[in-house]
Amino acid sequence: ADVMSFQKALRSDSDWDDEIVQVAGVLQVVDVHQSWCGPCKAVASTLKRVVMDHGDKPIKFFTADCEKIAALKKSVGGSEPRFQLWMNGKMKKEVKGVDAPEILGAILKELGVKA
């Protein structure tokens, strides 16, 4: 099975609208990447652990190509990956770079789980 398959790819403004903006009450963890480098593989195992440990919580995982989604245009040109936590159509937190402990901590905090 593909390790990345737990993440749904967002490739257009309509994808973003349907999956992020229109959905309430779910913590959305978005791996924001550039077209040329693809989603971050380094953090996938950490995210996978969240799925295994907290899959019963209202949380969903996505990858998003920032060059194709207007809401993410300001992330274009950044060299490091960005992980954004969204809920109810608003960004709650952004973690820049591959910092698995920080990303994990941010997710658990938003979920209200003690680390």
N, C-alpha and C positions, 0 to 999 in steps of 0.2 A: 504493500500500500504506500502511496505517496505521502511522505511526512507533511507536505505542505497542504494536503487536501482539506485540512480542517479550516483553512483560510479561504474565504470566497474572494475572487478577484473582482475589483471594481475598475471598469475601463472607460466609463463615460459619465457625463453629468447626470444622465437619467439613472444609471446604476447608483450613483452617489445619493441622488434624491430618494430613490426607492428604498435603499438599504440603511442609510444613515439619517437623513433629514426627516423622513416620514415615520420612522420607528421610534416609539417612546418606551422608556423604562428598561432599556437594555444597554449595558455597557459595551461599547463597540471599540475594539482594539484594532487600530488601523496601522499597518506597516506601509508607510508612505515611501515610495521608491521612484527612481527615474527609469525611463524606458530602457536606457542602456545597461543598467546594472541589475535590474530585477529585485525581487523581495529579498530580505535579509535572511540568509540561511543560518547565520551564527546564533540567532536568538530563537530560532524555531523550536529547539528542544525545550527551552524555558517556557515558551507559550504552550507547547504540547503538554507540559506538566500541569499548567493551569487548567487545561481542558480536562485532564485526567482527574485532578483533585477537586475542581470546582465546576465541572460541567453541568451540575444541577442548578447553578446560579444563572441569572439573566445576563449572559455574556456571549458575544459573538466576535469572531476574528475575521479580519479582511486584509487584503493587500490592495493598494491603490496606486496607480500610475499618475503621479502628480502633473505630468505633462498633458494628460488628457482630461483632467477634472478641474474646472474653474475654481472651485473652493480651495484647491490645494496649490494654486499657481505660485503662491509665494514660496513654496518649498522647492520650486524648480531651480536647479543650479547649485543646490547644497550638496556637498560631497558626502556627508555622512548620512546614514539612514535616519529616519525620524519615525518614532512611534507615537501616535496620537490616540488619546482616549477620548471618545465622544459619548455623549448621552443627551437624549432629548434635543438633538440638533445643535448642540454646543460642544466646542472642544473644552474638556476639563483639564487636560494635561498634555504636554508634549515632552518627550524624552528624546534628545538628540544623541546620536552615536550608538554604538553597540555596548550598552551597559545593562546586561541581563538582570543583575540584582536591582538596579533602579527601576527598570521596566516592571519587573515582578512586584516590587514594593508598591509602585504606583497603582498597578492593577488590583492588588489585594486591598489597598487602602480604599479605592473607589468601590470595591465590592463590599467593604465593611468587614473584611476578614482579618483576623489577627495573624501577622506573619509568624 
